[in-house]
Amino acid sequence: MPKPLPAPEPDAGIRSVGFRKGPSTALDDRCRGAAERKLGSVLAVILREYTHLDLSVVHAINQAEVPAVGSESLDDLGHIGAQSAIALVAVDETSGEIGGFCMVLVPGADYDSGNFRWFGERYRDFVYLDRVAIAPAYQRRGIGRALYAEVERLAAQRRPSAEQFTLEVNLRPRNDRSLAFHAELGFVEVGQRETEYRALVSLMAKPLR
């Protein structure tokens, strides 16, 4: 299971505009109180660690976003979450609903994915974003960017040896919105692959250091 989030510096609550890192962080009470007094009335979404209690909701979000993400059984998605070095959910602070999630693995994870193996055969160390999915009601509200920024921040702490942030995006069926989004964030194509699930994907990477 992922390690607890380390205690961020006092300004961590404003690291991503429009979001607050949530109550599952190790932010001490004094710093959290200051951040919430300053920003609590403005912010609506909390990023926190995924737990197994989130699985049923996360699975529903995942399946609703197929084929942009791969279809998984409940048990298989639970296994991916358990193997993840970083797994986050975005929670609507008002309703308590989970609006999105991501799961990130590192070399050595027990995960039988051809895309994951492809990166493992070519890179010495990396973090691999296996999946990110946002529920329709929460899309185009900046949650994806906030999740990616938090993954990069946590990768620097939990996997400082990682050199690349890796992932894949569908070319068939084509996902132009995702391709444009990742290009804006600095990801570049490093290969293409025909998958076992009959998709053609763009393998993408972004240097972490």
N, C-alpha and C positions, 0 to 999 in steps of 0.2 A: 504493500500500500504506500502511497506517496507520503513523504515526511511532512510534518506540520509546516505551515508557512513560517519562515523566520520573521522576527520582529522588524517591521520596516521603520524607516526614519519618520520623524513627526509629520512631514508633509506628504506621507504616502497616500493619504486620502484624496489628494488632488493630482495624483500621477496621471490618471486618464480623465480628461474633461468629461463631466457628466456622469461619472461613476465613482462609487466608493468601494474600496476593498472591504470585504464583509466581516462579520463578527467571528468567523472561524479563524481569522488571522491571529497572530500572537501579539498584535499591537497592544501595548499596555493601556490600562484604563484611562490614565491621565492624558495620553496622546490621543486616544480615540475620542475622548470627550471634547477635546479642543477641536479636532477635525470635524466632528459632528455639529458642534455649535456653529462652526464657520460655514459648513456646506450642507448640513442635513436637510434644509428646506428646499434645496435646489436639486439634489441628486435623487434618482429613482431606482437605480440598478446596483446591486451588490455582486461582486465577484467573490466566490468562495470555493473551497475545495469540494470536489465531488465525493460523496460517500455511497456505499451500497444501498442506502435508504433512498437515494435519488434514482435508482436504476429504472423503475417502471416508467417514470415520467421521461427520463432521458431516452429510453428505448422508443417511446411513442414519438418523440421529436425526431429521432433518427429515422424511423420508418416513414414518417411523413415527408422526409426530404430525399428519399430514394428517387431517382438514381444519382442525385448530386453527391450523396454519400452511399457507401455500400450497405446493403441490407444485411442485418444480423439477427439471429435469434436472441431472446432475452438472456439466455445463459452465455452465449458467445460474447455479447456486448459486456456482460458483467465480468467476464474473464479479461477482456481488453482493458476495462477500467481498473481491475485489480493489478494488471501488469504495467499500468501507466506510471511513469515517473512524475508526470504533471497531468492532473485531470481537474477541470474547473467547470463550475456552473455559474450562469448569470441569473440572478434572482430579482424579480420585480419586488422592490421594497414595499410597495403599497399592498399588492395582492398576495405576495409570498410565492407566486408562481415562478417556476423555472422557465426562462425564455430561451435559453441556449446552453450549449456545453461544448467542451473540447477534450480530447484525449491524446496524450503525447507519450511516445515510447522512446527508449534508448537501446543501443546495442545490448544484446544479451537477454532481452525480453522473450518470454515464451509466447511467440505469436507467429502463426503460420500464414504469412502474407507475402505474396510474390513481390509486391511493391516495396515492402519493408526489407526483404532480402536483397532486392536490387540495389538499394542504397548501401546496405551492409557489405556488399561485394565491391563497392567503389569508394567508400569513405571510411576513414579510420575511426572517426567519432562524430556523432551527430545526434540531434533530436529529430524525431519523426512525428509530425502531426498526422495521426492516423485518420482523425475525423474532427470536423467542427460542424455543428448544425444549429441553426437558429429557427425557432418557431415562427410561422408566417406573421403573427401579430407583432413580433419584435424585430422583424427584419428592417434593414435600412435605418437603424437608429444608433449605429455606431458600436453595437455590441461585439461584432466580429473584430473590429480594430482593437477594441479594449482587450479582448481575449488574447489576440496575437501579441499585443504589447506586454501583457502579463506573462505569457509563455516565455518571451524573450528575457524578461526580468528574472523569472524563476530559473530558467535554463542556466543563466550566468551563475546562480547560486548553487543549484543542485547538480549541474553537469558542466562545470567550468572547462572541462577538457573538450567539450563539443565544439566543432569548428563550423558546422553547417546546420541550418534550420531547413528541414526537408519535408516534402509533401508531394501529392499528385493532384492534378485537376483533369477532369474529363475533356478529351477532344472529340470522342464519339461515345455517347451523345455529347454534343458540344455545349460547354458551359461558358459562354462568352463573358457573362457578368463576373464569374469567379476568376477567369483568366485576367480580366482587366484589373480586378481588385488586387490580385497577387502581384501583378506587374507594378502597380502603384506602391506596393509595400516593399519592392526591391527584389522579389523573387525572379529568377531567370530559369528558362528551360535548360536542363542538362541531359535530357534524353526523352525517349518515348517508348511506350511498352504496350503490347497487346496483353490484356489481362485474362485470367481464368474465367472471369464473369463477362467476357465478350465486350469489354469497353477498351477503347484506345485512350491512354492517359499521357499527359505531359508530366514528366518527372521534373520537379522544380526545387531549387535550393537558393538559400540566402546566407551569406557569410555571417557568422555570429561574432567574429572578432578578426 
